Amino acid sequence: MPCEICKNFPNRTSQFEEVDFSVERHGTLYRCKACNSFFELVAEERSVRFTPIEELKKYYPKINTGRRD
């Protein structure tokens, strides 16, 4: 469940970690350090998506492995 910090993205704060990107979705996956929610920012959209984790795993493989490289 997203917190108030997530809902204020992209406010400048160190509370967001970039996790992965997807060329197929034209998106970047972020994790909120405050509540650990994942959300994606898609290039063609004006706001973030709080997509279900099972769908995100299909497009962002670093969720499955925990890698942050």
NUMIVO-875971 format. One record per residue: x, y, z of N, C-alpha, C, CB in turn; residue number from 1. Coordinates in Angstrom, 2 decimals. Glycine has a CB too. Layout:
<nodes>
+---------+---------+---------+---------+----------+---------+---------+---------+---------+---------+----------+---------+-----+
|  n_east | n_north |    n_up | ca_east | ca_north |   ca_up |  c_east | c_north |    c_up | cb_east | cb_north |   cb_up | num |
+---------+---------+---------+---------+----------+---------+---------+---------+---------+---------+----------+---------+-----+
|       X |       Y |       Z |       X |        Y |       Z |       X |       Y |       Z |       X |        Y |       Z | NUM |
...
+---------+---------+---------+---------+----------+---------+---------+---------+---------+---------+----------+---------+-----+
</nodes>
This chain:
<nodes>
+---------+---------+---------+---------+----------+---------+---------+---------+---------+---------+----------+---------+-----+
|  n_east | n_north |    n_up | ca_east | ca_north |   ca_up |  c_east | c_north |    c_up | cb_east | cb_north |   cb_up | num |
+---------+---------+---------+---------+----------+---------+---------+---------+---------+---------+----------+---------+-----+
|    0.84 |   -1.18 |    0.00 |    0.00 |     0.00 |    0.00 |    0.89 |    1.24 |    0.00 |   -0.96 |     0.00 |    1.22 |   1 |
|    0.71 |    2.13 |   -0.95 |    1.55 |     3.32 |   -1.02 |    1.32 |    4.26 |    0.17 |    1.29 |     4.06 |   -2.32 |   2 |
|    2.40 |    4.90 |    0.58 |    2.32 |     5.87 |    1.67 |    2.24 |    7.29 |    1.11 |    3.54 |     5.72 |    2.62 |   3 |
|    2.20 |    8.26 |    1.97 |    2.12 |     9.66 |    1.53 |    3.38 |   10.08 |    0.77 |    1.92 |    10.59 |    2.73 |   4 |
|    4.52 |    9.52 |    1.12 |    5.77 |     9.84 |    0.41 |    5.68 |    9.35 |   -1.03 |    7.00 |     9.21 |    1.13 |   5 |
|    5.20 |    8.13 |   -1.24 |    5.03 |     7.58 |   -2.59 |    4.10 |    8.45 |   -3.43 |    4.49 |     6.14 |   -2.53 |   6 |
|    3.01 |    8.85 |   -2.82 |    2.01 |     9.62 |   -3.54 |    2.52 |   10.98 |   -3.97 |    0.77 |     9.78 |   -2.69 |   7 |
|    3.59 |   11.46 |   -3.34 |    4.17 |    12.76 |   -3.69 |    5.30 |   12.66 |   -4.70 |    4.68 |    13.44 |   -2.46 |   8 |
|    5.60 |   11.44 |   -5.19 |    6.63 |    11.27 |   -6.22 |    6.29 |   12.16 |   -7.40 |    6.76 |     9.77 |   -6.66 |   9 |
|    7.17 |   12.88 |   -8.02 |    8.62 |    12.87 |   -7.93 |    9.23 |   13.99 |   -7.11 |    9.18 |    12.92 |   -9.30 |  10 |
|    8.67 |   14.31 |   -5.97 |    9.31 |    15.30 |   -5.10 |   10.76 |   14.91 |   -4.85 |    8.56 |    15.43 |   -3.76 |  11 |
|   11.60 |   15.89 |   -4.79 |   13.03 |    15.61 |   -4.57 |   13.24 |   15.12 |   -3.15 |   13.90 |    16.87 |   -4.85 |  12 |
|   13.63 |   13.88 |   -3.05 |   13.90 |    13.27 |   -1.75 |   14.76 |   12.04 |   -1.98 |   12.57 |    12.90 |   -1.01 |  13 |
|   15.44 |   11.63 |   -0.95 |   16.27 |    10.43 |   -1.05 |   15.47 |    9.18 |   -0.66 |   17.51 |    10.57 |   -0.16 |  14 |
|   14.16 |    9.30 |   -0.58 |   13.32 |     8.18 |   -0.16 |   12.98 |    7.22 |   -1.30 |   12.05 |     8.71 |    0.44 |  15 |
|   13.45 |    7.49 |   -2.52 |   13.13 |     6.64 |   -3.66 |   14.40 |    6.03 |   -4.23 |   12.40 |     7.44 |   -4.75 |  16 |
|   14.35 |    4.73 |   -4.46 |   15.48 |     4.01 |   -5.03 |   15.08 |    3.51 |   -6.42 |   15.90 |     2.82 |   -4.11 |  17 |
|   15.89 |    3.82 |   -7.42 |   15.65 |     3.30 |   -8.77 |   16.11 |    1.85 |   -8.78 |   16.39 |     4.15 |   -9.87 |  18 |
|   15.21 |    0.95 |   -9.14 |   15.49 |    -0.48 |   -9.08 |   15.85 |   -1.05 |  -10.44 |   14.29 |    -1.21 |   -8.51 |  19 |
|   15.08 |   -0.72 |  -11.47 |   15.25 |    -1.35 |  -12.78 |   14.55 |   -0.50 |  -13.83 |   14.70 |    -2.81 |  -12.80 |  20 |
|   14.76 |   -0.84 |  -15.09 |   14.06 |    -0.18 |  -16.18 |   13.62 |   -1.23 |  -17.18 |   14.95 |     0.89 |  -16.86 |  21 |
|   12.58 |   -0.90 |  -17.94 |   12.04 |    -1.82 |  -18.93 |   11.91 |   -1.09 |  -20.26 |   10.67 |    -2.40 |  -18.48 |  22 |
|   12.65 |   -1.55 |  -21.25 |   12.55 |    -0.98 |  -22.59 |   11.18 |   -1.29 |  -23.18 |   13.67 |    -1.52 |  -23.51 |  23 |
|   10.69 |   -2.48 |  -22.92 |    9.39 |    -2.91 |  -23.45 |    8.25 |   -2.03 |  -22.95 |    9.13 |    -4.36 |  -23.06 |  24 |
|    8.27 |   -1.66 |  -21.67 |    7.21 |    -0.85 |  -21.09 |    7.52 |    0.64 |  -21.12 |    6.96 |    -1.27 |  -19.67 |  25 |
|    8.75 |    1.00 |  -21.54 |    9.19 |     2.40 |  -21.52 |    9.09 |    2.94 |  -20.10 |    8.34 |     3.27 |  -22.49 |  26 |
|    9.45 |    2.10 |  -19.14 |    9.26 |     2.48 |  -17.75 |   10.48 |    2.29 |  -16.88 |    8.15 |     1.70 |  -17.18 |  27 |
|   10.45 |    2.95 |  -15.75 |   11.47 |     2.82 |  -14.73 |   10.77 |    2.42 |  -13.43 |   12.29 |     4.15 |  -14.55 |  28 |
|   11.35 |    1.43 |  -12.76 |   10.79 |     0.93 |  -11.53 |   11.51 |    1.55 |  -10.34 |   10.88 |    -0.61 |  -11.47 |  29 |
|   10.73 |    2.02 |   -9.38 |   11.27 |     2.62 |   -8.16 |   10.73 |    1.89 |   -6.95 |   10.93 |     4.13 |   -8.09 |  30 |
|   11.46 |    2.01 |   -5.84 |   11.01 |     1.48 |   -4.56 |   11.05 |    2.60 |   -3.55 |   11.88 |     0.27 |   -4.10 |  31 |
|    9.99 |    2.74 |   -2.80 |    9.93 |     3.73 |   -1.73 |   10.66 |    3.15 |   -0.52 |    8.45 |     4.12 |   -1.39 |  32 |
|   11.65 |    3.85 |   -0.02 |   12.39 |     3.36 |    1.14 |   11.59 |    3.47 |    2.43 |   13.69 |     4.13 |    1.29 |  33 |
|   10.57 |    4.28 |    2.44 |    9.75 |     4.46 |    3.64 |    8.79 |    3.28 |    3.86 |    8.97 |     5.76 |    3.56 |  34 |
|    8.15 |    2.80 |    2.78 |    7.14 |     1.74 |    2.95 |    7.45 |    0.49 |    2.11 |    5.77 |     2.27 |    2.57 |  35 |
|    8.53 |    0.53 |    1.33 |    8.96 |    -0.60 |    0.48 |    8.00 |   -0.92 |   -0.66 |    9.13 |    -1.82 |    1.32 |  36 |
|    7.13 |   -0.01 |   -1.02 |    6.25 |    -0.22 |   -2.17 |    7.02 |   -0.01 |   -3.46 |    5.03 |     0.73 |   -2.11 |  37 |
|    6.69 |   -0.81 |   -4.47 |    7.25 |    -0.62 |   -5.80 |    6.25 |    0.16 |   -6.64 |    7.59 |    -1.98 |   -6.47 |  38 |
|    6.76 |    1.05 |   -7.48 |    5.90 |     1.75 |   -8.42 |    6.72 |    2.07 |   -9.65 |    5.32 |     3.05 |   -7.79 |  39 |
|    6.03 |    2.25 |  -10.77 |    6.74 |     2.50 |  -12.02 |    6.32 |    3.83 |  -12.62 |    6.50 |     1.37 |  -13.02 |  40 |
|    7.28 |    4.43 |  -13.27 |    7.06 |     5.67 |  -14.00 |    7.23 |    5.33 |  -15.47 |    8.06 |     6.81 |  -13.54 |  41 |
|    6.14 |    5.45 |  -16.22 |    6.12 |     5.12 |  -17.64 |    6.24 |    6.41 |  -18.43 |    4.83 |     4.34 |  -18.04 |  42 |
|    7.10 |    6.41 |  -19.44 |    7.44 |     7.62 |  -20.18 |    6.23 |    8.35 |  -20.75 |    8.38 |     7.27 |  -21.30 |  43 |
|    5.23 |    7.63 |  -21.20 |    4.09 |     8.26 |  -21.87 |    3.01 |    8.73 |  -20.89 |    3.49 |     7.30 |  -22.85 |  44 |
|    3.20 |    8.52 |  -19.60 |    2.18 |     8.86 |  -18.62 |    2.63 |   10.01 |  -17.73 |    1.83 |     7.64 |  -17.77 |  45 |
|    1.68 |   10.66 |  -17.12 |    1.97 |    11.83 |  -16.29 |    2.13 |   11.51 |  -14.81 |    0.88 |    12.84 |  -16.45 |  46 |
|    1.74 |   10.34 |  -14.39 |    1.86 |     9.98 |  -12.98 |    2.38 |    8.55 |  -12.86 |    0.49 |    10.14 |  -12.25 |  47 |
|    2.73 |    8.17 |  -11.66 |    3.26 |     6.83 |  -11.44 |    2.13 |    5.81 |  -11.40 |    4.07 |     6.78 |  -10.14 |  48 |
|    2.52 |    4.57 |  -11.62 |    1.58 |     3.44 |  -11.55 |    1.95 |    2.58 |  -10.35 |    1.60 |     2.59 |  -12.88 |  49 |
|    0.96 |    2.22 |   -9.56 |    1.16 |     1.27 |   -8.49 |    0.65 |   -0.08 |   -8.99 |    0.43 |     1.71 |   -7.17 |  50 |
|    1.44 |   -0.69 |   -9.86 |    1.09 |    -1.94 |  -10.53 |    1.30 |   -3.12 |   -9.58 |    1.94 |    -2.12 |  -11.82 |  51 |
|    0.45 |   -4.13 |   -9.63 |    0.63 |    -5.31 |   -8.78 |    2.01 |   -5.94 |   -8.99 |   -0.46 |    -6.34 |   -9.05 |  52 |
|    2.60 |   -6.41 |   -7.90 |    3.96 |    -6.94 |   -7.92 |    4.12 |   -8.11 |   -8.90 |    4.36 |    -7.39 |   -6.53 |  53 |
|    3.12 |   -8.94 |   -9.03 |    3.21 |   -10.08 |   -9.95 |    3.36 |   -9.61 |  -11.40 |    1.98 |   -10.99 |   -9.82 |  54 |
|    2.68 |   -8.56 |  -11.77 |    2.84 |    -8.02 |  -13.12 |    4.21 |   -7.35 |  -13.28 |    1.72 |    -7.01 |  -13.43 |  55 |
|    4.66 |   -6.64 |  -12.27 |    5.97 |    -5.98 |  -12.34 |    7.09 |   -6.99 |  -12.53 |    6.22 |    -5.16 |  -11.09 |  56 |
|    6.98 |   -8.15 |  -11.90 |    8.02 |    -9.19 |  -12.00 |    8.21 |   -9.66 |  -13.44 |    7.67 |   -10.37 |  -11.11 |  57 |
|    7.18 |   -9.57 |  -14.26 |    7.29 |    -9.99 |  -15.66 |    8.20 |   -9.07 |  -16.47 |    5.90 |   -10.03 |  -16.30 |  58 |
|    8.24 |   -7.80 |  -16.10 |    8.95 |    -6.80 |  -16.89 |   10.22 |   -6.28 |  -16.23 |    8.04 |    -5.66 |  -17.17 |  59 |
|   10.33 |   -6.46 |  -14.93 |   11.49 |    -5.96 |  -14.19 |   12.14 |   -7.12 |  -13.43 |   11.06 |    -4.82 |  -13.21 |  60 |
|   13.06 |   -7.83 |  -14.07 |   13.63 |    -9.05 |  -13.47 |   14.43 |   -8.82 |  -12.19 |   14.50 |    -9.73 |  -14.46 |  61 |
|   14.89 |   -7.61 |  -11.95 |   15.67 |    -7.37 |  -10.73 |   14.82 |   -7.47 |   -9.47 |   16.34 |    -6.01 |  -10.80 |  62 |
|   13.50 |   -7.41 |   -9.60 |   12.64 |    -7.64 |   -8.43 |   12.80 |   -9.07 |   -7.96 |   11.15 |    -7.35 |   -8.77 |  63 |
|   12.90 |  -10.00 |   -8.90 |   12.98 |   -11.42 |   -8.56 |   14.29 |  -11.77 |   -7.89 |   12.80 |   -12.25 |   -9.79 |  64 |
|   15.37 |  -11.11 |   -8.28 |   16.69 |   -11.48 |   -7.77 |   17.14 |  -10.61 |   -6.61 |   17.71 |   -11.41 |   -8.87 |  65 |
|   16.52 |   -9.44 |   -6.46 |   16.95 |    -8.54 |   -5.41 |   18.18 |   -7.72 |   -5.79 |   17.22 |    -9.31 |   -4.16 |  66 |
|   18.68 |   -7.90 |   -7.01 |   19.87 |    -7.14 |   -7.46 |   19.55 |   -5.68 |   -7.61 |   20.39 |    -7.69 |   -8.79 |  67 |
|   20.54 |   -4.84 |   -7.36 |   20.38 |    -3.40 |   -7.49 |   21.48 |   -2.79 |   -8.37 |   20.40 |    -2.75 |   -6.11 |  68 |
|   22.06 |   -3.58 |   -9.28 |   23.18 |    -3.08 |  -10.11 |   22.75 |   -2.39 |  -11.37 |   24.08 |    -4.19 |  -10.46 |  69 |
+---------+---------+---------+---------+----------+---------+---------+---------+---------+---------+----------+---------+-----+
</nodes>
